[in-house]
Amino acid sequence: MKELVQERLGKMNDLEQRQLLKNLMTGVFLNLVDYQEEMIRKLEQRVFDELEDPGSRYDIYGAVCSLEDYDPIHEYLFPMLPSDVNRSMVDMSQVAEVIREGGEMKLFGLFLEMDTADILKLAASGRKFHGQLVTDAGSYRIDVTLRASDTYIKEIEKLYHVFLDNGVPWRTVNHPYIRKFVDCVLTGGEEDPQPHEEIREITVSLEEYESVRRQDLIPLWNIERLSLKNSGFPVPAIDRINYEHVLSLRKTGAEHGYLVRPGEEMEIRYIKRSEQELTIVTPREKAAVWEVLKVTRPMELRLGRQMYKLVSNTRRDSFAGRYAHKQGMAVRAKAEIARIVSTMEAGEGLELETVDIVPASQAAAGFTYPLNSFVSDHVRREEDKLVMRLGFRRTEQRGAGPSFIDGDLISFLVSEVQMYFPEYRCVGVWV
């Protein structure tokens, strides 16, 4: 517009009229043009700021450590449950009641360094183990059984709903260690302890499973729970009905991912993310304290050690992966499935060898399990789906990672393929 005005002024021969027109343009019209251009620029920037964040900003990392080695000031790993860092006390009165009247009671949790399929079989068998309850008055024989723990799986399901509430695409969480935890459940005993006795020690013998038993371990991930206040007063949204609550990310780090967990009484219309701020649009007109999940980006540490290998759902950055994500068009071919598997860092040392489509009646049971069982498919019936059988083998690049999580890593890869091919039921097998 400014170039057009300049061109018209240059064609005017009458200098007096040119001066009048120039004063008129610079005094009123050009200020309006500058204001319009600035508003258009801000609108464009606002649209770009609301585009989808890079996927790496929401990569989930998982690990496990002992209570003794837990670092409360770790740069990016935090307990999946904050209560895990505190040793739980066993209620003696409840123990006495279970032994006297029957029932069940969780004593403590255990970590089994073995394949998840074998853990699930052991837990489903209901096998009883024996132990000793030592108090200040004597020793009592107790009976216990192992149950598969779903405590941490429920935390991932809660995280899935937070992703949906924030409008962030869900990515399968790769945390193979959480399915190694079992609950040691008291089911009875031979003697009758008194409720007033003080517990000194509880020991349980897992017989042939003693060599894979690990106690006092806690799972970690790179999600930190924060409570953030508004950086200013809420302002009316563009619809003049809701309000925009702005949370500044300068202190906590703009390079990380952030998810707002809605409260029971805090209705959220939508959430938008800019480089330095998080804006929550809600009918709430008063400032509030918001519960925010910070997905911390990992960093290279010079101090510290990991009990087991650090795992994640990170994708390898490649041209083929970027192009496929941009096109958003699925190619029904084995090469496309192999590409999906090869882009995941968890697939290092594991190679997809075969892909077979077979009827459900002819498909042998695989050793894998679904990681996104809480993601429901209301369009297709499970019994009507054909089975996509994915055959894997270990390669020479498998590395020094623990072999007891190989089945869990393949379950993660199969679950990722399942998200792309919902019309099939995907299972993994060894070839």
N, C-alpha and C positions, 0 to 999 in steps of 0.2 A: 504494500500500500504506500509506503514511504517513497519507493522508487517511482510509482505512478505520479504522485504529487510533484516530485522533483522534475519529472519529465514534462508535466504540464506547465510548471513555472518556467522551465527553460524555453518553451515555445512562445511565451508572451513577450511581445515587443515593447509594449507600454510599461516602462519601468515603474511608474507610479502605481498602476494596477497590480503589477507584480509584487510590489512591496506590501500593498494592502492584503493581497491574497496570502502572501507568506506569513504576515503577522496573524491572520485569521487561522491559518493552518497550524502554525506552531503554538498558538495560544490556546486553542480548543481542540481541534481535530486530532492533531498528532498525540496529544495526551490521552485521548480516548483510544487511539490505535495502540499506544504503548500498554494501556491498561488491558485491552482485549488480548493482546499477544501474551501478556504475563499470565492472564487467567487461563488461556489455552495451554500454555506451558505447564502450569500447575495441574491442570486436568490431565494432561498426558502423563506427567510424573506420577500422579495418583493412580492412574490405570496401570502403569508399569510396576508400581510398588505392590499392587495387589496380585501380580502374577505369581504363579506357583514357585515356592522356594526350591532351590536345588535339593535333590534327593539326599545328598550327603549330609545336609544339615540335620536330618532326622535319622541317621544311622544309629542303630542300637548295638552297643557292645556289652558282652557278658563275661563274667569271670566268677571265681569262687575262691574264698580264702578262709583261713582259720581265725577264730576269735583272737588268738594271741597275736597274729600278724595283721589284724585289721588296723588300717590307718584312718583315723577320723578326719584327717586333713588331706586326704588323697585328692589329687588334682581333678580327676574325672570319674572315679569309680565310687559308687555309693551303695549302701544296702538296699535290696529290693523292698525289704520291710525294715523300717527303722528300729522296730522292737527286737530284731534279731541280735543286736549288739548287747542286749541285756540278758543275762542268764535267767531263765525262768525257774521259779521255785515250785516244787511239787507239794500240793496240799495233802498232808497226812490224813486228815479227817476224811477226805474224799477217797483216798487209797483204801482206808479201812472199810469204808462203806461198800466199795466195789468188791473187795475180797469177801466181805460178810454177806452181802445181798446180791451179788452178781452185777453184771453190766460191763461197761468199758470205760477206759480213761487213758488219754494220751499222756505218756510219761516224758518223752523227749523225741527229738528228731535225729535221724542218722543219714549219712551219705554212703551209698554203696558204689564202689568203683567197678561197675560191671555193666553189661549191655542192658539197655532199657527194656527190651523185650523179655529178658530173663527176670528183671526186677518185677515187671508186671505179672509174670507167671507165678513168681514166689508170693507176691502180695495176694493174688487171687486164690492161691491154694489154701490159705487159712492155716498154714503150718504153725504149730505152737513151739515156742522156745522157752527155756527156763532161765530164771535169774534169781538174784538174792536182793532182798530189801534189808539193809542194815540200819538199825536205829540205836538209840542210846540204851534200849532195854534188851536188845537181842537181834537175831537174824531170822528172816522169814523167807520161805521159798515162794516165788511168784511165777505166774505163767503170762507170757506176752506173745503177741503176734505182730506182724509187720503189715502196714497198710500204705499203699501208694499215696503220697501227699499231693494234693492239688492246690495248695496254698499259693504257690508262686504262679501257677497257671492262671489262677483267678486274677492275679495282679496284671498279667498280660492282657487278659480279657478286658479289664478296666481300662488299660491303656488303649486298647482298640476303640472303645467308645469315646475316649477323649480325642483320639485322632479324628473320628467322625464329627464330633462337636466342633472341632476347629477347622474342618474342611480340608484336612491334609490327607493325601492318599495313603492308605494303609500299606505297610510293608511287613511281611512275615518276620517275626522276631526269632533270631537264631540264638537260643540259650540252651544248649544241650545238657547243661549240668542240673537244671532245676528238676528234671524228671528222674534224677538219681537220688532224690531225697525221699525217705520213707518215714512214717510215724511209728514209733515203738509204742504199742497200745497194751495196757494192762487188761487182762481178761479174767484173772482169778488168782487164787493162791491156796495153800494148804493149811496155813495157820491164821490166827486172828489177831493182828496188831491193834493196839489201842490208839485212839485219835490223838491223845496227848503226847505220844512219843515223838521224839525229834529224829528226822531222817538224817543219817550220816552219809549213806552211799546207796546207789542203785546200780547193780551190775547185771548185764544180760549176756548170755553166751549164744552166739549165732552159729556155733558149731563149724561146719565147713565154710561158712561165709565170713568167718572172723578175719581172714586175710584181706578182704575187700572192704571191710568196715572202716569208716572214718567218722569221727565224732567232733562236734563243736565247729562245724563249717557253716558258712553263710554265703548265699549267692549275692553277687554284686552286678550292677549295671551302671551305665553312664547317665542316669536320670536323677537330677537333684530336685528336691521339693523346696519351693520358695514361696514366700508370702510378700507380694509387692503391692505398694500403695499407688494411688493415682499420682501422677506427676503434677497435676493441677486440678482445677475444678472441672467437673463434667460439663460438656457443651452440647447443645442440641444438635442432633443429627440432621441430615438434609431433609428427612421426611417430617421433621418437626414433631415427631412422636417419641422417638427414642433419644438416647443420649450416648455420646462418645466418651468413653473412659480411656485415657491415654496412659500407658505404662512405659516409662523410659527404660531402655536396655543398655545405656551407656556404662553403668557401673557393673552390671552382671555380664556384659560382653555381647556385642552385636553379632559375632560370628557363630553363635550357638543357635540351636533350634528352641522354640518356646511354644508350649501348649498350655492353654488356660483350662483348668478343671472347673466346670460350672458347679456352683453350690446348689443345694436343694431349693433355696429361696431366691436364687439369682438366675433369672431367665436371660439367656443370651441369644440375640438375633443372629449375629455373625461376628467374626473376628478377622481383622486384616493386619498384615505385617508389613512394615516399612523397614528400612535399614537400621534405624536407631530407635524405633518405637513399636509398641504393640497396642492396637486400638480395639477396644471391646465396645460393641454397639449393643445396648441393653435398655429396657424401659426404666431401669433404676436411675433415679435422678440425683442420688447422694453418692459421695465418694465412698469407696469401699476398699477392703483389703482382699486381694485376689490370690487364690492358690494357683501357682504356676509351676509347670513341670519344665525344667531346663534340661534339654537334651545336649549334654556337654560334648563338645568336640574333643576327642582324645589328643594327647600330645606325647612326644617322646620324652621319657623320664630317665634321668641319670641315676636315680636312687629308687629302690623298691624292687620287689620280685613277685612273680606270679606262681601260685601253687600248680596251676594247670594253664594250658594255652588260652590266651585271650581270643574270643570268637566274636563274630559280628555278622550282620546281614548286609555288609557293604558290597556294592557292585564295583567291578573293575571299570575304570574309565577307558572307553575305546570308541573309535569312530563308528563301528558297526552298532554298538549299543546305543550311542546317541542318535544315530540315524533312525534306528528302529523305534526308539521312544518318541522321536519327533513325528514319525509317520503315523504311529498309533494303529497300524494295520497288522493283524496277526497272519502269518504265513503258516498254513497247515503242512509242515514238512519236518522231517527228522532234523534237518540242519537248523531250523529255527529253535527246536527244543534243545539241541546241543548248544546253540548260542546262549540261550537263557541260562543253562547250567554253567557254561564257561565264564559268564560275566560275574558270577558270584565268587567272592574270595573264599567262601567256605568250601568250594568245590576243588580247592587245590589238592592235587594228589588223588582225586577221584574222577574217573572218566566214564562218561555215558557210552555204553557199548551197544545196547540194543533198545529198540522201541517197538513194542508189539501191541496191537489192539485185539483183544479177545473178549468173548462174552463172559459175563460174570459167573456163569455156571462152570466155565472151563478154566477160570483164573485161580491159580494156587494162591494161598494167603502169603502176602509179602511180610517182611519184617519191619516195615516202616509204619508210622502212625501220623495222622493229620495234626498239623500245628495250628490250623485255623478252624478248628471245629466249631468255634463260636460264630463264624461267618456263615450265615444260613443262605441256602439257595431255595427261594420260594417258587422258582419257575420249573425246575426239573425234579423228578422223583429219583431218589438214590438207587432204587432197585431197577430202574429202567436204563441206567447208564452202562455203557460198555466200559471195560477196564483197560486203561493204558498202563502197560507193564514196562517199567523203565529198568533196564539192566545195567548195573554199575560194576566196575572193577577198580582195584587199587593200582596206582602207577608207581614208578620209581621215585617220583617227586612227592610222595606222600609226606615226607618229613618226619620230624621227631615228635609230633603231637601224640597225645594219648589215644590208643586204638579203641578204648572202650566207648568213645563218643562217635565212632565212624557211623554207626547206625543212626544216630541222632542227626549227624550232618547230612546224611542222605535223605532222612525224613524232611529236613529243611529244604533241600533242593527239590524233592518231589512236591512239597507243599507250594513252592514257588511256581513250579510248572502247573500245578492244579489251579492256581489263580488265573493263569492264561487260558486254560482249557477246562472250563467248568462243565462242559458237556460230557466229560469222561470222569471216571474215578481212578485216580492215579495211585499206583503202588510201586514200591521199589524192591528189587531183588538183586542178589549177587550173581554174577555170571563168571 
